[in-house]
């Protein structure tokens, strides 16, 4: 209906333009000095009879033109001097232009004065307004026919959209369907407007409107470039979705759970429970890390042990401890490598995999560290302790500092911690989706990249 209303306004403008397009307002602007006829030879002989004939011809013409009855011409040797009084400057310019076009005129001097009487100046204005109103009334039947044409094209657009329903349902989502429907409606109604303007003989108006629309569209395009870019990016993201609701992603350094995809932004809920809105243009161009697409996920950490202990025993103990942890997967199994030889510690790199559908990553990592610490204490494997040795002249430099072994654990450690998946973020995402005012472009059954 908005396209139909716009077309109606456009046709009404065409009626007014066609009704008021003629008249003396289109006359040439008044020149700064006398107007001479170009490219015309001037006779060297005087011809009083020709001057009198030219003067009579000009005065007769002025009497025939509305508004110029108060103008009279004096002609001498082909030079026309216009005198008299007119109600507005346009009439003065019209008289000058008319005189310059008559054959035999050598030069036109415009000495016409403006009428200062308010009543006389408003009388032609009222006549012109009445004439324009009459023209508008005469154009109303044509306008009615044009309006009917536009309405028929709008109805055709609705029929085409309805018949295209099965084809439109093949589009990726409802957002793209609405865009296709709008394009179909605008194109068909636009053709109807052009046909209606052609029927009203308003081709120049249609050309002007199309030209102005192009310039306005270019200016608006530059002004709202970012908005248009976000809108186009939202279409592409909704067609090939790189993520789905409730998936944990990292977009351009922003990490959180996906809540919604709107026509302008992508909404995440981060680990602090805050809403993060990222422009879709940024999302489309950014590197996206999707942590939820693959069920298996690895966690890792660095662990230091005392250089005096047996490194192979420490590595085997870490692997054995993690294999006994139910949250850690056997395939792929845990892995331990030597990452660095430090000043007072050997740094081990530990990695293990979990099924993040049933296990929380941070909880599993925390519990793994706890279990390894208990295993190290029971096996007497010391954790690194920064040690400084000060040499004096009273002891040999090769004397090594004494280490006191840690006592073995005599009691079992506390019960295993809960490693189930944390659902707080999922609940926050669900609430956001239920309370959202704008439509969500993410579809669970859409094609995934």
Secondary structure, 3 states (H helix, E strand, C coil): CHHHHHHHHHHHHHHHHHHCCCCHHHCCCCCCCCEECCCCCCCCCCCHHHHHHHHHHHHHHHHHCCCCCCEEEEEECCEEEEEEEECCHHHHHHHHHHHHHCCCCCEEEECCEECCCHHHHHHHHHHHHHHHHHHHHHHHHHHHHHHHHHHHHHHHHHHHHHHCHHHHCCCCCHHHHHHHHHHHHHHHHHHHHHHHHHHCCCHHHHHHHHHHHHHHHHHHHHHCHHHHHHHHHHHHHHHCECCCCCCEEEECCEEEEEEEECCCEEEEECCCCCEEEEEHHHHHHCCEEECCCCCEEEEEEEEEECCCCCHHHHHHHHHHHHHCCCCCCCCCCCEEEEEEECCCCEEEEEEEEEECCCECHHHHHHHHHHHHHHHHHHHCCCCCCCCCCCCCCCCCCCCCCCCCCCCCCCCCCCCCCCCECCCHHHHHHHHHHHHCCCCCCCCCCCCEC
